Amino acid sequence: MQFVGDMAEVITTASTYFKIAHVWMPIIPKKRFYDHHLQHLFHCQPDFTLLFLSMKLITSILPDELANPRTPAYNAANHFYLEIEASGMISIQVLQAGLLLSLYELGHAIYPSAYLPIGACTRYAYALGINKDAKTQAAKVLTLVELEENKRVWWAIIILDRSAPRLVYFPFPRPDSLAVAISYLLSSHINDLWEYI
């Protein structure tokens, strides 16, 4: 895809993502991204490509003269997400990309698109088996890093599900676990370890 760019652009975008967005929504393991995901990005793996496009989108700065946040990059990432979802591909990277697309839409007040995909991400997480009460998982977790990644993605879904209604004036559902989710994602001892695993 034309929006991915060459390896230098990918490294720059990833570095920007981990300096900016990762600080307040740490859902992608940094070391694993650099060690594992970059290799798949250029080997026609659609889920990794989508994840990168979403990372690039969330870190992009719109020019002042561009009032509409529905840029060609946004439209391409959104369309690609829908194609992958319709194909039946299930992976944590597609779910992470969906969360980043939702964050972009919330940040740029693209309503109702900002609110609706969060519910789709919740159902996608259930399909993957990474929800908090899951008894089985669609794909077996092999490492502690993957287990932590699943927890962080689930807590991010809870945060967005609980906070997005306030932003778009819908009734606020189940406020009880919002504080728990935020404290888990931002707890310093876990974040210190997360940077190196």
N, C-alpha and C positions, 0 to 999 in steps of 0.2 A: 504494500500500500504506500502511496505517496506521502502519507502523513507520518510514517515511521521515521524515515530519514536514514542516514548512514550511522555507522557505529559510534563515531564521535558525537553526533547529535543525541544518540541513545544514552550514552554515558553522561552527557551534560544534563539531559532531562531527568535521568535517574538521580543524579546528584542533587539537582534542584528539588525533586520530589522528597528525598530523604532529609533535606535541610528545612523544608517548609511544611508540607502536608503531613509527613510522617510524625512530626513532633506532636500534633494534636489529634491524629487519627492513625495510630501505629498498627495497621492491619497486615502489612506485608513485611516479612522478615528481611532485613537489609542484606545480611550476609548471604542468605539463600538466594535472594534476587540476583546479586552480583555473581555468585558462584554457579548457580543452576539456571535461572530463568533467562539470562542473557544469551546463553547457548541455544535455547529453544526458540528465541525470538526470531532468529534468522533462518530457522529450519522449518518454516511454514507451519508452525503450531498456532492455530487460530486463537486459542485461549490465552496464550502468552502475548500474542500480538495485541489482542483486545485489552489485556491488562496494561500493557505499555501505552497504548493510545489513551486510555483513561488516566493514567499517570501524567501523560503529557498535557491532556486537557485540563486537569485540575490545577496544574502549575502554570498554565498559560495566562498571560496578562492581555486583556483586550485593549486595543488601541482606543484612545479617547473618542475618535470620530466614529467608532463602531458601536452603535447603541444596542444592537441586537446580539445577545449572547449565543444565539443559534447560528454559530459560525459553520463554515464547511467542515472543520475538524469535529465539531460537536455532532453535526448531522451524520458524518461518516462513522464516528464511534458509536452513536446511538443505533444507526442502521446495522452496523456490524454486530452489535450486541444482540439485536433482535434476530438476526440471521443465525447466530450461534445458538441462541436460546431455542429457536424453532427447529434447529437441526437435532436437538436432543442431547447436545454435549453437556456433560455435567462435570464441573471441576471447580475447585476452590478459586482458581484464577478468574473464572467467569463471574463468580459471586463477588469477588473483590472489585472487579471492574464495574459491576452493577452498583456497588456501594459508592465508588468514586464518581460514577455518572450521576447518581442521586445527589451527592455532595455538590457537584458542579451546578446541578439544577437548583438546589436550595440556595447556594451562594449567589446565583444570578437571578433568583426569583422567577424561574421558569415554571409557572403554575398552570395546570395541576400536575404537570410532569414531575415536579419536584417531590410530590407526596406519594403518588401512586406506585412508582417502582420500588419503594421500600417494602411494601407488602409483597411484591414479587420476589424480592431478595429474601424475605422471611420464608416464603414457600420453597425457594431454591435451597436455602439452608436446611430445611426439613428434608428435602429430597437427598441432600448430601449426608444427612444424619449428623449434622454438627450442632443442632440445637441443644440447649442446656440439659434437657431431660431425655436425650436420645438414648435408646437402648442398643441400637445397632447403627453402623455407619455404612454408607454406600461404598466408600472406598476405605480400606483398612488404613488406619494411621500407623505409620511405621516408626516415627521418631517423636521425641519430646518437642522438637521444633514444630512439627506439624500439629501436634496436640495444642500447643500454645497458640499457633496461628489460628486454629479452629475456634479456640476460646475468644481470641481477640476479634475475629470476624463476627462471632455471635453477639458479643457485647456491643460492637459497633452497630449492629442491626437494632439492638434494643435501644441504644442511645438515639439513633435516627428515628425509630418508630415512636419514641416517647417525645422527642423534641420537635419533629417536623410538624405535627398538628398545631403546635403553638405558632409556628411561623406562617401557616396557611389558614389559620382560624378554624380548624376542625376541632371537634371535642378531643380533649386530651385523655388518651387511654392509659390505664394501668401505670400510674406514676411511681409505684413502689420500688421498682427495680432500676430506675434511672440513676439514682445516686450510687447504687452498688456498681453499676456498669461503668460509670465515669471514674469512680475510685479505683476499680480494677485496671482499666486501661491506662490510667495516669499514675499508678503506684510506682514509686521510684525504684524500689529494689527489683521489681520485675522488668522495668524498662532498661535498667542497667544491664541485666543479663540478656535481654532481647536484642540488644545492639550487637552482641558478639556470638550469638548462636545461629 
